[in-house]
Amino acid sequence: MLKALGGEQYHKTKTVQQRRVLTTDEEPSPLPLVMVVRETHWAVGWVEWIAIHKSAAKALQIADQIQARLENYPVVDEALFSEYETQEADETWRNCFRPKERIKYVREHRRQFEFRGFADLIGCIRGKYFAGDAAEFLS
């Protein structure tokens, strides 16, 4: 019998599609004690959740602690999430905007950007990277 960790996560962007796996130090078993279950649904796309066998006491304890933390703020690893956000912003900036569109965006959202100099501004406009607030850009 498996227990689900929290509610299901509905994914829309690559940033939150990164996989997380809990580990356990308990005795090996012929069935996985912890597994990521991936399902598709016509209305929401795909759903991913973590199933934990009832005998995996340590994994269940860790899952309960994580679930309690996630109730108020749904991010397990802030640094990793920020890194994924930055990568996605860079890709979107590079692949979905032309230089004229980038200039227009920077002008309209100037408060998002902190350029360290002219070279930083040029690198951003040329699409080498996004030099603004990735979270605000992606929302």
C-alpha positions in Angstrom: 0.0 0.0 0.0 1.3 3.5 -0.9 0.6 6.8 0.7 0.6 10.0 -1.4 2.6 13.0 -0.3 0.3 16.0 0.0 -1.8 17.1 -2.9 -0.9 16.6 -6.6 1.2 19.2 -8.4 -0.2 20.6 -11.6 2.6 21.7 -13.8 2.5 24.4 -16.4 6.2 25.5 -16.8 9.5 23.7 -17.1 10.7 25.4 -13.9 8.4 23.3 -11.7 8.7 20.2 -13.7 12.1 19.3 -12.1 11.9 16.0 -10.3 12.4 15.4 -6.6 13.1 12.0 -5.0 13.0 11.1 -1.3 15.5 8.4 -0.1 15.3 6.0 2.7 17.9 4.0 4.7 15.6 1.1 5.4 16.0 -2.4 4.2 15.8 -2.9 0.4 12.5 -4.3 -0.8 11.4 -6.0 -4.1 9.0 -3.0 -4.6 10.2 0.6 -4.5 9.4 2.2 -1.1 9.3 5.7 -2.6 8.4 6.5 -6.2 7.4 9.4 -8.4 4.1 8.7 -10.1 3.5 10.6 -13.4 0.1 10.7 -14.9 -1.5 12.6 -17.8 -5.0 14.2 -17.8 -6.8 15.8 -20.7 -7.8 18.9 -18.6 -4.6 19.7 -16.8 -1.8 18.1 -18.8 0.3 16.0 -16.6 0.3 15.4 -12.8 3.2 14.3 -10.7 3.1 13.0 -7.1 5.2 11.0 -4.7 4.0 7.6 -3.5 5.5 6.2 -0.3 5.0 2.6 0.9 3.5 2.4 4.5 6.6 0.4 5.7 9.0 3.3 4.8 8.8 5.0 8.2 11.7 7.3 7.7 10.5 8.4 4.2 7.0 9.0 5.6 8.4 11.1 8.4 10.5 13.2 5.9 7.4 13.5 3.6 5.3 14.8 6.5 7.9 17.4 7.4 8.1 18.6 3.8 4.4 18.7 3.5 4.1 20.8 6.6 6.6 23.3 5.2 4.9 23.3 1.8 1.5 24.3 3.2 2.6 27.9 3.5 5.2 28.1 0.8 5.3 25.5 -2.0 9.0 25.4 -2.7 11.3 22.7 -1.2 14.7 24.1 -2.3 14.6 27.9 -2.9 18.1 28.1 -4.3 17.4 25.3 -6.8 14.1 26.8 -7.7 15.7 30.2 -8.3 18.3 28.5 -10.6 15.6 26.8 -12.6 13.7 30.1 -12.9 16.8 31.9 -14.1 17.5 29.2 -16.7 13.9 29.4 -18.0 14.0 33.2 -18.1 17.3 33.1 -20.1 15.8 30.6 -22.6 12.6 32.5 -23.0 14.4 35.9 -23.4 16.8 34.4 -26.0 14.3 32.3 -28.0 11.1 34.2 -27.8 12.1 37.9 -28.2 13.9 39.7 -31.0 16.3 42.6 -30.1 13.7 45.3 -30.7 11.2 43.5 -28.5 13.8 43.1 -25.8 14.5 46.9 -25.9 10.8 47.6 -25.6 10.4 45.2 -22.7 13.4 46.7 -20.8 12.0 50.2 -21.3 8.5 49.2 -20.1 9.8 47.2 -17.2 12.9 49.2 -16.2 12.4 48.6 -12.5 13.1 44.8 -13.0 16.6 45.4 -14.3 19.9 46.2 -12.5 22.6 46.5 -15.2 26.2 46.5 -13.9 27.3 48.5 -16.9 26.9 49.1 -20.6 28.3 45.7 -21.5 25.7 44.1 -19.2 22.9 46.0 -20.9 24.2 45.0 -24.4 24.5 41.4 -23.4 21.0 41.4 -22.2 19.6 43.1 -25.3 21.5 40.7 -27.5 19.8 37.8 -25.7 22.9 36.3 -24.1 21.0 36.3 -20.7 18.1 37.9 -18.9 19.4 40.5 -16.5 16.1 41.2 -14.8 13.8 39.7 -12.2 13.2 36.2 -13.5 10.2 35.5 -11.3 8.4 38.6 -12.4 9.3 38.1 -16.0 7.9 34.5 -16.0 4.7 35.3 -14.2 
